[in-house]
Each structure stands twice: as C-alpha cells, then as structure tokens.
Amino acid sequence: MRSIQPQLQQELGQPVVIDNRAGAGGTIGSAYVTKAAPDGYTALLATTSTHAVSVSVYPKLPYDPARDFVYAGFVATSPYVLAVQPSLGVTDVKGLVAALKRDPERYSFASVGAGTVSHLLGEQFKAHAGVPLVHVPYRGAAPAYTDLMGGQVQLMFDNPAGLVPAIRSGKLVAVATTAPNALLAGVPTFAQQGIANFTQSLWYGVAFPKGTPMPVVQRFNQALNKVLADRAVSADLAAKGINARPGTPAELQAAVAADIPYWGRIAKAVGAKID
C-alpha cells in the first residue's frame, strides 16, 4: 500500500493512514476491520492468505471472508519464489529434493506466518519432496529472512520483493518461481522444471466492513484504478516484483469465492491445520 498511498490520498482528497496489525497470518488485522464502522473510513489490504487460505487452516477464524466484507477491487498480484540457503549447494528443484533426501530429518522451512500461502506452499513442497520438513512460522517476513540467511531454516516460499536483494547478493539462492517474474528472469518456473501444481500467485485487494455503502466502495474503486493505471506507480510496483492489477469489486469478490475451495483442497491434501 505504501507504493500507492500518496497518489491514493490525492485521488480521494483525504489522508490514507496505514495501520499495520501483524500476527496470525494477517487474520488479526482482518478481524479488526470487521468490527469497524461501515462508513468507508476503515479498509483492509486483504490477500489470498487472509481471505482464502485462512478459511481452511483456522478452525476458529473470527470472520467469514464471504459474508463479513465488501470488496472494492484488486491492487496487485505477485508470484512466489522458492529461496534456499546457499549451504545446500543446489540451484534447481531436482537438486534441492536430492539434498533434502540425503538427510531428511535435518531441515525446516520458514513461512511469513501460519495459515498463509507461504505456509501452504511449503507444506505442498514438503509433500512433493517426500521429506519431513519442519514448519517454522514467523511473525512476518523480516525475521524469517534473517533466520533463512543465517541458516536456522533452510528454505522458504515468498514473494520476490523481499527476497531479491538477498538472492542478488548471494545470501540466498532462488531455485524456482511459480510464474515468470522480471526481477528473477534467469530463474526457471516449477513448470519449466517439469513440476506441476506450483503455479500460484498472491493477490492483494481492498475490502471494507460489511454494510459499507456501495457508492463509497465504487468511489474508492475508481480512485484506486486511476492510481494503478499511472505508469510511475505500476513501474514502482514492478520494481518490487509486483504487478499492478486494476479491476472491479465483482472481480475481487469472484476471486475470493473461487480461491476458498481451491486452497481448501490444498490444505486438506497436505493436512494443514492450525489449532
């Protein structure tokens, strides 16, 4: 949101304040927004993790993504990259699986939080590799990156934006992406390495509390789309490995409805559940 905050303020004619409420894979912030007054002054940066994955992995999720929000539109999408510790001595998925199988009880994978796409992709890869990787959830990306570079954990799925600097400096190695990305042009996708079912991307979108008037939502959508159409904004997002994604409220609503069962099937297949 910081990339679009200044221009969004101009389009809306009022301040846009970012209130980071981390924890529980983004579900704490999401639950907070459901309790806010539906007057258009409180919105949420929703993601695939908070509004699709969470339904299947949190038995006591304090909100219903399908009923407790009014969706205003997409902001952006981003693929995932699988980054590993250089000490593993691997450069592709086949080599990584072979290295893990040589000492299967030794390794663990990080995620940006339990119940996130980062978590489920790690579980999916664990099943693909056939090794008992230990999941280590972190409270956000920064501490996970620190431990990944330090060797406390050995691999992680996340978006390119945060991982690319460490990859370029040699502190981490990118072995695959879920989709092509300009920041990692030399890194093959899972599909290019002959591995199916790793094509997921993360979407970001804006949601308001249930009951927010549609004229308010539509006005926000128009302002948001105008900002995302700005070349400087889209270039700034692209430099972070993120693709601007203008759209309609209905398109985001449809994505939430489709992604809940999609990620539910993956969560069930890998046995992901959070008490």
C-alpha positions, 0 to 999 in steps of 0.5 A: 500500500505504501507504493500507492498511498500518496497518489491514493490520498490525492485521488480521494482528497483525504489522508490514507493512514496505514495501520499495520496489525501483524500476527496470525497470518494477517487474520488479526488485522482482518478481524479488526476491520470487521468490527469497524464502522461501515462508513468507508473510513476503515479498509483492509489490504486483504490477500489470498492468505487472509481471505482464502487460505485462512478459511481452511487452516483456522478452525476458529477464524473470527470472520467469514471472508464471504459474508463479513466484507465488501470488496472494492477491487484488486491492487496487485498480484505477485508470484512466489519464489522458492529461496534456499540457503546457499549451504545446500549447494543446489540451484534447481528443484531436482537438486534441492529434493536430492539434498533434502533426501540425503538427510531428511530429518535435518531441515525446516522451512520458514513461512511469513506466518501460519495459515498463509500461502507461504505456509501452504506452499511449503507444506505442498513442497514438503509433500512433493519432496517426500521429506519431513520438513519442519514448519517454522512460522514467523511473525512476518517476513523480516525475521524469517529472512534473517533466520533463512540467511543465517541458516536456522531454516533452510528454505522458504516460499515468498514473494520476490520483493523481499527476497531479491536483494538477498538472492542478488547478493548471494545470501540466498539462492532462488531455485524456482518461481511459480510464474515468470517474474522480471526481477528473477528472469534467469530463474526457471518456473516449477513448470519449466522444471517439469513440476506441476501444481506450483503455479500460484500467485498472491493477490492483494485487494481492498475490502471494507466492513460489511454494510459499507455503502456501495457508492463509497466502495465504487468511489474508492474503486475508481480512485484506486484504478486511476492510481494503478493505471499511472505508469510511475506507480505500476513501474514502482510496483514492478520494481518490487516484483509486483504487478499492478492489477486494476479491476472491479469489486465483482472481480475481487469478490469472484476471486475470493469465492473461487480461491476458498475451495481451491486452497481448501483442497490444498490444505486438506491434501497436505493436512494443514491445520492450525489449532 
